[in-house]
Amino acid sequence: MLFGILVSQVNEIHMIPVLAFVIIVSLLVVSQVGVPGSAHHLGWKLSGIWANEADTLQIMMHHSAASVSGYVVSAEVKDFSRRVIIGSKVIGDLKLKPSWTWSEGKYVDPFSQQEYQVSIKLVRNDLLKVKYLVTSNGEGAFKEEEWRLVNPL
């Protein structure tokens, strides 16, 4: 009986450093990646190459601090009178918010070069909803697309 108590106390003493190690590693991971659902965590989830709904455009997005930027890495141009410059910035000043709300910023259509206010929301790890207000002849309508993750970074 006494031997059993001593063995259990020795095991508990040896578990303290292991438990401390697990807690420290967990805190380091959370500080780098963010708490799931947080704006910082969303930045990690958005980092990658995304294709638009028509599959005519691929954008590499990456986060820095609490915002995301996106650059054209591939474009399919059907009308050769218009050019798309690879490497041009199309997502900018996207202020990240927790994943259950819309993050907002600027979107420059690489085909028309028009700038729009954009709202982005991660629906699944590989699916992004993108909506922006398109105005024509003084009238506006929301354009909504679903972008899919082609390659996570």
Backbone as a chain_set.jsonl record, in Angstrom:
{"seq": "MLFGILVSQVNEIHMIPVLAFVIIVSLLVVSQVGVPGSAHHLGWKLSGIWANEADTLQIMMHHSAASVSGYVVSAEVKDFSRRVIIGSKVIGDLKLKPSWTWSEGKYVDPFSQQEYQVSIKLVRNDLLKVKYLVTSNGEGAFKEEEWRLVNPL", "coords": {"N": [[0.822, -1.19, 0.0], [1.831, 1.307, 0.898], [3.955, 1.434, -0.849], [2.597, 1.683, -3.308], [1.441, 4.247, -3.055], [3.756, 5.833, -2.944], [4.831, 5.317, -5.513], [2.803, 6.414, -7.157], [3.027, 9.114, -6.433], [5.598, 9.681, -7.348], [5.205, 9.315, -10.1], [3.382, 11.411, -10.587], [5.032, 13.605, -10.035], [6.885, 13.416, -12.115], [5.238, 13.932, -14.251], [4.693, 16.621, -14.218], [6.771, 18.256, -15.5], [6.349, 17.324, -18.136], [3.694, 18.071, -18.631], [3.99, 20.85, -18.377], [5.662, 21.302, -20.582], [3.944, 20.573, -22.725], [1.959, 22.546, -22.452], [3.454, 24.904, -22.918], [4.341, 24.504, -25.583], [1.839, 24.421, -26.879], [0.925, 27.044, -26.395], [2.841, 28.46, -27.867], [2.262, 27.606, -30.484], [-0.395, 28.565, -30.784], [0.135, 31.307, -30.55], [1.498, 31.79, -32.917], [-0.159, 30.845, -35.046], [-2.705, 31.546, -34.29], [-5.82, 31.716, -32.488], [-8.286, 29.356, -33.289], [-10.684, 30.549, -35.583], [-10.16, 33.206, -35.068], [-9.06, 36.489, -36.248], [-6.327, 36.475, -36.894], [-5.831, 33.747, -37.256], [-7.487, 33.332, -39.453], [-6.053, 34.724, -41.383], [-3.913, 32.954, -41.841], [-5.373, 30.833, -42.917], [-6.339, 31.959, -45.289], [-4.072, 32.307, -46.762], [-2.592, 31.395, -49.711], [-3.095, 30.031, -53.041], [-5.76, 31.061, -54.929], [-8.538, 30.363, -57.043], [-10.752, 32.021, -59.258], [-14.362, 31.902, -59.754], [-14.973, 31.446, -62.476], [-12.691, 30.295, -63.264], [-10.699, 31.702, -64.576], [-8.795, 33.203, -63.485], [-6.13, 33.303, -61.188], [-5.155, 33.931, -57.927], [-2.64, 34.787, -55.685], [-2.762, 34.865, -52.312], [-1.689, 36.371, -49.296], [-1.016, 36.858, -45.823], [-0.261, 39.575, -43.641], [0.385, 40.72, -40.578], [-2.624, 42.064, -39.552], [-3.932, 42.062, -41.983], [-4.662, 41.249, -45.452], [-3.17, 40.651, -48.617], [-3.408, 40.323, -52.189], [-2.203, 38.898, -55.223], [-2.009, 38.652, -58.792], [-1.335, 35.555, -60.225], [-1.842, 33.948, -62.339], [-3.644, 34.165, -65.373], [-6.348, 33.904, -67.636], [-6.728, 35.173, -70.695], [-9.107, 36.215, -72.901], [-9.838, 38.218, -74.621], [-7.664, 39.818, -76.493], [-7.126, 42.507, -76.659], [-7.088, 43.508, -74.187], [-5.011, 43.456, -71.351], [-3.602, 41.485, -68.744], [-1.629, 41.952, -66.042], [0.75, 39.911, -64.77], [1.442, 39.436, -61.397], [0.375, 41.79, -60.564], [-1.261, 43.735, -58.073], [-4.29, 42.789, -56.699], [-5.957, 42.393, -54.543], [-6.247, 44.336, -51.746], [-5.519, 46.057, -48.671], [-7.205, 44.481, -47.122], [-8.867, 44.08, -44.347], [-8.694, 41.919, -41.747], [-11.171, 40.072, -40.053], [-12.82, 38.169, -37.444], [-13.559, 34.737, -38.371], [-16.318, 34.236, -38.633], [-17.484, 36.527, -39.555], [-17.637, 39.063, -42.17], [-14.714, 40.018, -43.891], [-13.243, 43.068, -44.957], [-12.124, 45.052, -47.741], [-10.168, 46.199, -50.534], [-10.657, 45.566, -54.003], [-9.229, 45.118, -57.122], [-10.26, 44.754, -60.286], [-8.575, 42.739, -62.449], [-8.937, 42.61, -65.188], [-10.532, 44.775, -66.05], [-9.447, 46.868, -64.657], [-10.847, 48.318, -62.769], [-11.64, 49.559, -59.527], [-12.988, 48.181, -56.566], [-14.932, 48.07, -53.533], [-14.555, 45.336, -51.461], [-15.881, 42.367, -49.973], [-15.039, 39.587, -48.063], [-15.388, 36.198, -47.151], [-14.57, 33.277, -45.452], [-15.839, 30.226, -46.243], [-15.497, 27.454, -46.194], [-12.515, 25.53, -45.534], [-11.458, 25.397, -48.076], [-12.971, 27.066, -49.665], [-14.084, 30.218, -50.626], [-16.106, 33.041, -50.181], [-16.702, 35.812, -52.181], [-17.619, 39.112, -52.53], [-18.622, 42.064, -54.227], [-19.507, 45.456, -55.016], [-20.764, 46.351, -58.057], [-21.006, 48.963, -60.273], [-22.984, 50.379, -62.838], [-23.968, 52.612, -65.266], [-24.918, 54.343, -63.277], [-26.321, 52.64, -61.631], [-26.223, 50.094, -59.159], [-25.102, 46.785, -58.411], [-24.626, 43.865, -56.491], [-21.938, 41.745, -57.041], [-21.332, 38.409, -56.685], [-19.102, 35.842, -55.947], [-17.683, 32.542, -55.779], [-14.65, 31.495, -54.678], [-12.14, 29.051, -55.098], [-9.756, 27.171, -53.282], [-6.669, 26.558, -54.64], [-4.024, 25.958, -54.134], [-2.682, 25.629, -51.06], [-0.604, 27.709, -49.035]], "CA": [[0.0, 0.0, 0.0], [2.727, 2.455, 0.977], [4.721, 1.437, -2.09], [1.689, 2.201, -4.348], [1.326, 5.699, -2.859], [5.04, 6.421, -3.351], [4.942, 5.217, -6.974], [1.889, 7.387, -7.772], [3.583, 10.45, -6.222], [6.742, 9.811, -8.252], [4.644, 9.494, -11.445], [2.827, 12.755, -10.661], [6.154, 14.543, -10.072], [7.463, 13.347, -13.463], [4.26, 14.44, -15.215], [4.671, 18.085, -14.186], [7.54, 18.821, -16.62], [5.705, 16.957, -19.406], [2.529, 18.935, -18.742], [4.498, 22.206, -18.635], [6.145, 21.309, -21.959], [2.772, 20.563, -23.61], [1.322, 23.862, -22.353], [4.319, 25.887, -23.578], [4.267, 24.263, -27.037], [0.494, 24.834, -27.301], [0.888, 28.506, -26.404], [3.652, 28.915, -28.994], [1.499, 27.353, -31.718], [-1.515, 29.508, -30.813], [0.65, 32.658, -30.784], [1.913, 31.895, -34.317], [-1.255, 30.57, -35.968], [-3.9, 32.215, -33.795], [-6.906, 30.896, -31.957], [-9.212, 29.047, -34.389], [-11.78, 31.504, -35.75], [-9.7, 34.583, -34.892], [-8.595, 37.165, -37.458], [-4.966, 36.008, -37.189], [-5.982, 32.383, -37.781], [-8.066, 33.488, -40.793], [-4.955, 35.102, -42.279], [-3.214, 31.721, -42.211], [-6.265, 30.045, -43.759], [-6.479, 32.602, -46.594], [-2.794, 32.278, -47.472], [-2.558, 30.355, -50.729], [-3.497, 30.438, -54.387], [-7.206, 30.916, -55.076], [-9.047, 30.513, -58.41], [-12.099, 32.583, -59.274], [-15.426, 30.97, -60.12], [-14.871, 31.129, -63.904], [-11.376, 29.669, -63.439], [-9.911, 32.51, -65.507], [-7.873, 34.016, -62.707], [-5.601, 32.74, -59.956], [-4.6, 34.996, -57.084], [-1.902, 34.348, -54.507], [-3.034, 35.742, -51.178], [-0.88, 36.142, -48.1], [-1.347, 37.807, -44.761], [0.788, 40.262, -42.902], [-0.289, 41.329, -39.415], [-4.081, 41.853, -39.551], [-4.496, 42.323, -43.306], [-4.311, 40.308, -46.517], [-2.965, 41.185, -49.961], [-3.48, 39.284, -53.205], [-1.539, 39.245, -56.475], [-2.307, 37.757, -59.903], [-0.269, 34.621, -60.588], [-2.213, 33.323, -63.599], [-4.879, 34.717, -65.931], [-6.728, 33.479, -68.976], [-7.209, 36.359, -71.395], [-9.79, 35.848, -74.142], [-9.828, 39.408, -75.459], [-6.254, 40.212, -76.487], [-6.966, 43.959, -76.593], [-6.911, 43.805, -72.759], [-3.919, 42.685, -70.756], [-3.546, 41.283, -67.302], [-0.215, 41.931, -65.658], [1.045, 38.938, -63.723], [2.101, 40.088, -60.268], [-0.323, 43.014, -60.159], [-2.013, 43.615, -56.815], [-5.725, 42.858, -56.925], [-6.587, 42.463, -53.217], [-5.44, 45.19, -50.888], [-6.123, 46.637, -47.469], [-8.251, 43.605, -46.616], [-8.771, 44.027, -42.887], [-9.218, 40.641, -41.285], [-12.074, 39.989, -38.916], [-13.034, 36.751, -37.128], [-14.044, 33.978, -39.522], [-17.771, 34.204, -38.74], [-17.946, 37.791, -40.132], [-17.023, 39.411, -43.454], [-13.54, 40.892, -43.895], [-13.464, 44.045, -46.026], [-10.944, 45.698, -48.3], [-10.285, 46.689, -51.906], [-10.426, 44.601, -55.076], [-9.032, 45.725, -58.435], [-10.505, 43.758, -61.329], [-7.387, 42.791, -63.3], [-9.323, 42.714, -66.587], [-11.042, 46.125, -66.344], [-8.69, 47.806, -63.825], [-11.739, 49.075, -61.898], [-11.465, 49.253, -58.11], [-14.233, 47.976, -55.844], [-14.9, 47.637, -52.142], [-14.807, 43.901, -51.479], [-16.096, 41.65, -48.72], [-14.591, 38.203, -48.214], [-15.695, 35.34, -46.001], [-14.171, 31.885, -45.629], [-16.984, 29.345, -46.026], [-14.819, 26.213, -45.794], [-11.063, 25.697, -45.681], [-11.096, 25.479, -49.489], [-13.985, 27.838, -50.381], [-14.124, 31.609, -50.192], [-17.133, 33.871, -50.81], [-16.197, 37.144, -52.505], [-18.674, 39.948, -53.112], [-18.292, 43.474, -54.389], [-20.553, 46.249, -55.654], [-20.439, 46.777, -59.417], [-21.925, 50.003, -60.709], [-23.058, 50.599, -64.276], [-24.998, 53.612, -65.587], [-25.463, 54.882, -62.042], [-27.0, 51.605, -60.865], [-25.279, 49.15, -58.563], [-25.534, 45.431, -58.082], [-23.554, 43.074, -55.892], [-21.455, 40.565, -57.753], [-20.867, 37.455, -55.684], [-18.41, 34.69, -56.521], [-17.045, 31.597, -54.862], [-13.301, 31.157, -55.11], [-11.698, 27.799, -54.502], [-8.33, 27.09, -52.958], [-5.944, 25.711, -55.587], [-2.778, 25.524, -53.509], [-2.421, 26.327, -49.792], [0.815, 28.031, -48.812]], "C": [[0.869, 1.258, 0.0], [3.543, 2.589, -0.303], [3.89, 2.022, -3.245], [1.544, 3.708, -4.257], [2.607, 6.389, -3.309], [5.207, 6.408, -4.863], [4.036, 6.243, -7.649], [2.396, 8.813, -7.58], [4.777, 10.698, -7.14], [6.244, 10.049, -9.668], [4.071, 10.894, -11.612], [3.938, 13.797, -10.755], [6.774, 14.57, -11.468], [6.513, 13.891, -14.522], [4.248, 15.961, -15.273], [5.52, 18.688, -15.304], [6.918, 18.51, -17.983], [4.501, 17.865, -19.647], [2.95, 20.375, -19.048], [4.978, 22.324, -20.08], [4.975, 21.379, -22.95], [2.091, 21.926, -23.606], [2.147, 24.916, -23.085], [4.262, 25.733, -25.097], [2.912, 24.718, -27.573], [0.385, 26.35, -27.388], [1.71, 29.084, -27.559], [2.909, 28.732, -30.318], [0.362, 28.355, -31.846], [-1.017, 30.921, -31.082], [1.071, 32.857, -32.239], [0.741, 31.781, -35.281], [-2.531, 31.299, -35.556], [-4.923, 31.224, -33.284], [-7.86, 30.605, -33.115], [-10.41, 29.999, -34.412], [-11.342, 32.947, -35.631], [-9.233, 35.173, -36.222], [-7.202, 36.672, -37.853], [-4.998, 34.599, -37.795], [-6.546, 32.428, -39.204], [-6.99, 33.878, -41.797], [-4.166, 33.897, -42.742], [-4.068, 30.895, -43.158], [-6.396, 30.632, -45.168], [-5.189, 32.552, -47.412], [-2.76, 31.086, -48.428], [-2.942, 30.917, -52.077], [-4.964, 30.067, -54.57], [-7.586, 31.141, -56.54], [-10.455, 31.085, -58.339], [-13.089, 31.551, -59.812], [-15.341, 30.526, -61.579], [-13.564, 30.415, -64.247], [-10.531, 30.378, -64.496], [-8.823, 33.303, -64.801], [-7.417, 33.245, -61.477], [-4.857, 33.838, -59.213], [-3.882, 34.362, -55.901], [-2.17, 35.353, -53.395], [-2.135, 35.365, -50.018], [-1.217, 37.203, -47.076], [-0.09, 38.375, -44.137], [0.079, 41.047, -41.808], [-1.788, 41.038, -39.513], [-4.702, 42.18, -40.9], [-3.97, 41.31, -44.314], [-4.14, 41.076, -47.818], [-3.023, 40.027, -50.94], [-2.925, 39.774, -54.524], [-1.87, 38.211, -57.546], [-1.102, 36.865, -60.168], [-0.571, 33.923, -61.908], [-3.528, 33.935, -64.068], [-5.098, 34.195, -67.34], [-7.376, 34.673, -69.663], [-7.819, 35.925, -72.722], [-9.79, 37.002, -75.133], [-8.413, 39.985, -75.411], [-6.039, 41.727, -76.554], [-6.79, 44.411, -75.142], [-5.816, 42.902, -72.221], [-4.123, 42.55, -69.256], [-2.076, 41.145, -66.961], [-0.038, 40.958, -64.505], [1.842, 39.642, -62.627], [1.405, 41.356, -59.816], [-1.187, 42.747, -58.923], [-3.5, 43.789, -57.104], [-6.524, 42.876, -55.624], [-5.675, 43.304, -52.339], [-6.235, 45.718, -49.72], [-7.284, 45.797, -46.949], [-8.034, 43.427, -45.118], [-9.465, 42.763, -42.384], [-10.08, 40.796, -40.049], [-12.262, 38.512, -38.593], [-13.785, 36.037, -38.254], [-15.563, 33.947, -39.666], [-18.341, 35.521, -39.28], [-17.228, 38.028, -41.463], [-15.818, 40.312, -43.217], [-13.673, 41.807, -45.098], [-12.167, 44.691, -46.456], [-11.211, 46.194, -49.702], [-9.953, 45.57, -52.883], [-10.288, 45.38, -56.379], [-9.224, 44.612, -59.459], [-9.337, 43.82, -62.315], [-7.709, 42.911, -64.786], [-9.764, 44.128, -66.948], [-10.265, 47.234, -65.627], [-9.586, 48.69, -62.955], [-11.57, 48.597, -60.46], [-12.815, 49.2, -57.418], [-13.946, 47.745, -54.37], [-15.305, 46.171, -52.15], [-15.037, 43.381, -50.069], [-15.779, 40.182, -48.982], [-14.915, 37.433, -46.945], [-15.31, 33.907, -46.345], [-15.359, 30.993, -45.259], [-16.513, 27.98, -45.522], [-13.332, 26.469, -45.966], [-10.643, 25.893, -47.129], [-12.075, 26.303, -50.32], [-14.144, 29.217, -49.756], [-15.255, 32.324, -50.919], [-16.559, 35.27, -50.973], [-17.354, 37.936, -53.091], [-18.211, 41.398, -53.152], [-19.378, 44.153, -55.2], [-20.057, 46.735, -57.007], [-21.476, 47.811, -59.83], [-21.832, 50.182, -62.219], [-24.222, 51.532, -64.545], [-25.694, 54.133, -64.334], [-26.193, 53.876, -61.169], [-25.969, 50.617, -60.347], [-25.907, 47.803, -58.279], [-24.346, 44.685, -57.488], [-23.21, 41.905, -56.794], [-20.879, 39.647, -56.683], [-20.283, 36.242, -56.385], [-17.951, 33.769, -55.406], [-15.69, 31.243, -55.446], [-12.891, 29.88, -54.386], [-10.176, 27.821, -54.31], [-7.66, 26.083, -53.903], [-4.714, 25.116, -54.914], [-2.571, 26.292, -52.204], [-0.936, 26.604, -49.649], [1.273, 27.524, -47.468]], "O": [[0.661, 2.164, -0.808], [3.794, 3.694, -0.784], [4.418, 2.771, -4.067], [1.525, 4.385, -5.285], [2.552, 7.418, -3.981], [5.676, 7.39, -5.438], [4.451, 6.881, -8.616], [2.219, 9.648, -8.468], [4.947, 11.804, -7.652], [6.791, 10.894, -10.377], [4.25, 11.509, -12.663], [3.796, 14.778, -11.484], [7.149, 15.636, -11.954], [6.962, 14.276, -15.602], [3.831, 16.534, -16.28], [5.031, 19.57, -16.01], [6.958, 19.346, -18.886], [4.316, 18.371, -20.754], [2.335, 21.04, -19.881], [4.729, 23.337, -20.733], [5.014, 22.156, -23.904], [1.687, 22.412, -24.662], [1.585, 25.741, -23.804], [4.148, 26.725, -25.817], [2.854, 25.346, -28.63], [-0.181, 26.881, -28.343], [1.319, 30.085, -28.159], [2.934, 29.617, -31.173], [0.174, 28.937, -32.914], [-1.691, 31.673, -31.785], [1.008, 33.976, -32.748], [0.658, 32.547, -36.241], [-3.352, 31.631, -36.411], [-4.884, 30.039, -33.615], [-8.211, 31.523, -33.857], [-11.062, 30.222, -33.392], [-12.075, 33.843, -36.05], [-9.036, 34.448, -37.197], [-6.934, 36.475, -39.038], [-4.265, 34.309, -38.741], [-6.128, 31.65, -40.062], [-7.009, 33.416, -42.938], [-3.786, 33.818, -43.91], [-3.545, 30.312, -44.107], [-6.549, 29.886, -46.135], [-5.221, 32.738, -48.629], [-2.881, 29.933, -48.016], [-3.095, 32.128, -52.24], [-5.356, 28.914, -54.391], [-7.02, 32.012, -57.202], [-11.254, 30.698, -57.486], [-12.702, 30.472, -60.262], [-15.606, 29.365, -61.89], [-13.36, 29.986, -65.382], [-9.753, 29.75, -65.213], [-8.027, 33.991, -65.441], [-8.225, 32.606, -60.803], [-4.047, 34.569, -59.785], [-4.436, 33.512, -55.204], [-1.848, 36.535, -53.517], [-1.854, 34.188, -49.786], [-1.648, 38.305, -47.417], [0.972, 37.753, -44.11], [-0.729, 41.932, -42.089], [-2.181, 39.872, -39.552], [-5.878, 42.54, -40.964], [-2.983, 40.615, -44.075], [-4.868, 42.03, -48.09], [-2.727, 38.887, -50.581], [-3.143, 40.922, -54.909], [-1.998, 37.024, -57.244], [0.018, 37.353, -60.319], [0.331, 33.367, -62.535], [-4.422, 34.194, -63.262], [-4.162, 34.062, -68.128], [-8.446, 35.126, -69.258], [-7.139, 35.34, -73.566], [-9.746, 36.787, -76.345], [-8.011, 40.571, -74.406], [-4.899, 42.189, -76.511], [-6.395, 45.548, -74.886], [-5.714, 41.733, -72.592], [-4.737, 43.397, -68.607], [-1.369, 40.314, -67.532], [-0.589, 41.141, -63.419], [2.802, 40.359, -62.91], [1.785, 41.946, -58.805], [-1.76, 41.67, -58.765], [-3.922, 44.795, -57.674], [-7.666, 43.336, -55.616], [-4.485, 43.022, -52.205], [-7.461, 45.815, -49.769], [-8.242, 46.337, -46.396], [-7.129, 42.713, -44.686], [-10.666, 42.575, -42.576], [-9.76, 41.548, -39.128], [-11.891, 37.668, -39.409], [-14.551, 36.656, -38.993], [-16.052, 33.65, -40.755], [-19.554, 35.633, -39.451], [-16.322, 37.28, -41.831], [-15.89, 41.259, -42.434], [-14.157, 41.385, -46.148], [-11.238, 44.859, -45.665], [-12.336, 46.567, -50.034], [-9.084, 44.737, -52.624], [-11.138, 46.209, -56.701], [-8.455, 43.652, -59.5], [-9.129, 44.852, -62.953], [-6.836, 43.281, -65.571], [-9.42, 44.633, -68.017], [-10.415, 48.41, -65.96], [-9.126, 49.715, -62.453], [-11.384, 47.409, -60.199], [-13.678, 50.049, -57.643], [-12.865, 47.287, -53.998], [-16.296, 45.805, -52.782], [-14.466, 43.885, -49.102], [-16.196, 39.612, -49.99], [-14.748, 37.926, -45.83], [-15.68, 33.39, -47.399], [-15.824, 30.999, -44.12], [-17.052, 27.431, -44.562], [-12.934, 27.51, -46.488], [-9.597, 26.485, -47.396], [-12.028, 26.255, -51.549], [-14.312, 29.365, -48.546], [-15.359, 32.229, -52.142], [-16.002, 35.842, -50.036], [-18.0, 37.488, -54.038], [-17.52, 41.887, -52.258], [-20.084, 43.509, -55.976], [-19.053, 47.443, -57.093], [-22.679, 47.565, -59.747], [-20.747, 50.142, -62.8], [-25.342, 51.275, -64.103], [-26.907, 54.339, -64.328], [-26.642, 54.221, -60.075], [-24.97, 50.337, -61.009], [-27.089, 47.703, -57.951], [-23.209, 44.852, -57.927], [-24.088, 41.173, -57.251], [-20.044, 40.059, -55.878], [-20.89, 35.684, -57.3], [-17.846, 34.169, -54.246], [-15.594, 30.752, -56.571], [-13.244, 29.657, -53.228], [-9.437, 28.42, -55.091], [-8.04, 24.914, -53.954], [-4.397, 23.939, -55.09], [-2.308, 27.494, -52.241], [-0.106, 25.813, -50.098], [2.435, 27.701, -47.104]]}, "num_chains": 1, "name": "protein.A"}
